[in-house]
Amino acid sequence: MLIAHTRKITKVTRMDVTQDKMRKITGSNLARLRKGKKLTLEQLAEQANTNATYLSAIESGKKGLGPGLLIRLCNALKVDASEFTRPLDDFKPAPPPSGKIAVISMGKGGPEGYYEAPYPVGHGFDYIDRPYDVSDENAYAVKVVGDSMSPRYEEGEIVVASPQKEVHTGDYVVAKLSTGEVMIKKIKFREGLVILSSVNPSVEAWICKPREIVFYHKVVWKKEKG
């Protein structure tokens, strides 16, 4: 006997695509403007009389930006409303200098041990000389903020991560979660879960399912501060 299986098909209209594109443009511009003012989501949310969770959803393109909130954000950021609809192509970063690795800015440290990474791989707020033993063209550097990985990695030090290297239990990695957090942690794989732990015993580990992690890249080099 043959059993017919049916599958619901969702029709995607041109309007849906246009709205998705506009949310992406608006969200990317909001993130650009906020980080340009060196504001955290929480700080901007307070100034614009909204909440950080909603702003995060706008920046990720999941939520739209209504006219009332747009006005409050313009006032808080001291920008014109047209800044939120500028084409993304206006902000393509220049290639990194030859022989350099980009240092990605970190906007948030503290007890949670995570921070924001506003620059794409290959571009950053600063650059360091490429270590002689790091050949991965997509390698990037991260400046340590906070004490979640102390004494292994101290605040102010710079680590280099390589997307090219294989990652095994016990390695130190730069990891990004699907919720947006980026962190330096020690990784462990156990019973289908990924555990991201800190060196500092006062900081709790993150226990994640694989689908909850966007990437984890092995730390391959450290530059001590000073």
N, C-alpha and C positions, 0 to 999 in steps of 0.2 A: 504494500500500500504506500502510495506517495503522500507525503504530508507537505502541504504548501506553507512556506514561511513568508510572512509579510514583514516589511520594514517600513516604518514611518519615514517619509522623506520631507525634510524641511525646505521649503522654497526660499531661496535667498534672492531678494529683489535688489535692484540698483540702488534704491533708497537705503537699504540695509548696509550695503557696501560703502556708500557715501557717508552715512552716519558713523560707521566704524572708523573710516579714515579721518573724519573730523575729530572724533574722540581721541584718536592717536595723536593728531597734530596738537590739539588743545592740551592734552596731558603732557606731551613732551615739552611744550613751551612753558607750561606751569612749572615743571621740574627744573627747566633751565633758568627761569626767572627766580625761583625760590633759592636755588643753589647759588645763583649769582649774587644774591643778597646775603648768603651765608646763614640762611634760616633753616631750622629743622622743621619737619612737618608739624610738630607740636607747637612750635613758636608761631608759625604762620597761621595755623588753625585758630590760635587764641586771638591773634590780631584781626582775623577775618570773621570771627564769631561763628566758627564751624568746628568740626572735629577732624583729627588727624587721619582717622580711618577712611573718612570720605575723601579727603584730599589725596590719600594714597591711591584710592580706587580711580580717581580722575587721572592722576599721573600715569597709571598703568593702562588707561584707555577703557576701563570697565564701566565707568560712569561718565555722564555728560556734565557740562558746566552750565548751570542755569543763569539767567540774567542777574538775579539778585546777588548771588555769590560772586559772579564776575565783577560786579561793581565793587564789592567789598574787597576782593583780591586786588583789583586795580588800585584802590586806595591804600591797602596795606603794603603793596609792592612799589607804589608810586610809578606806575606805568600806564600807558594807554591800552585800551581794550584790543587794539589791532595787534599788540604783541602776542596775543594768545592764538592768533591765526596765521602767524608767519610760517611759510613753507619750511619743512624740515631741511630741505637742501641748502637753506641759507646758513646752516650751522655745521656743514661737513668739516671736520677738523683737518688740519694740515698733516701730512705724513710726519712721523717722528724723525728726529735728526739721525743721521747715519751713525751706527755704533752705539746707540743709546737705547735704554729701556725706560718706558713711561712709568712714573710713580702715580698711582691712583690715589686721589684725595679720599680722606675719611672724615665724614662729618659727624659721626656719633660713636662714642666709646662707652665707657661706664660698665656697670656690673653685668649687663647682658652680654658684653663682649662682641657686639656687632656694630656695623657702621654703614654708611652709604658710599657707593662707588659711582660718582656721577660721570666718569669718563669711560668711553669704550676702550677695549683692549688696544694697545698701541698708542694711546694718547693720554695725557695727564696734565696735572698742574706743575709737574717738574720731571726731570729726566736724570738718570744716573748712567755712568759708563757701563756698558755691557760686560759682565764678568766673563773672563776668557773661557770658562768651562760651561757656559750657557749658550747653546747653539739654537735653541728653539726661537724662531722668528716671532712667535706669538707670546713669548714670555713677557710678564709684566711685574712691576714692583708695587708693594703695598707698604705704607708707613704705619707702624703699629701705634695704636691709640688705646689707652686703658691698660689695666693690669691683669686681664683674664688669662693671659698666656705667660705671665711672669713666674719664674725667672727665665724660662726658655727664650721668650722674646719680650724684651723690655720696651716700654713706651719710648717712642722716638726712633727706634731702630727700623731698618728697612729690610723686608724680605722679598725674594723673587720667586714667583710661581711659574711653573711650566705646564701648559695644557698637554704637551707632548708626552710627558712621563707617565708610566703606569703607576697606579696608586694601590697600595696594599695596607692591610691593617697595621696600625702603629705609625703610619706616615703622618707628617704635619701637612695640612692642606689649607688653601684658600677655598672656601665653599660658598655657594650662593643658593639660598632656599627659594622655593617658588613664591613665597610671600615677600621676597625682595631683600631680605637680610643677607649681608655678605660678611663672612667672618673667617678668622684664622683659628683653626682647631686641630686637635689630634683625632684621626679618624679610626673607626673600628667597624667591621662588618660582622653582624651576628644575627643568625636566625632570620634572614630576610630584612633586617633593619640596618640603618646606617646611624652610628652613634658618633656625634661630634662633641668631644669633651675638651675642657680647658685644663691648663696646668694648675691654675689657681684653684685649690679645693673648695673655695667658697662660692664658685660659680657652677651652677648646675649644667649638666650635659644636655644637648639637644638630641632627642631620639626621633628619627625620621624614617618614613617609608621612602624607597628609592624615587618614587614619582614626585616626592615633595622637594627634591633637590634638583636644581637646574644644572649645576656643575660642581666638581671638586677637583682642584689642580694642586699637584704636589709642590710643596715649598722646597726649592733646590739650592737656595743661597741666602745668606744673611749678612747685612752690613751693619755693624754696631755703630751706635751714635757717637759723636765726638770726632 
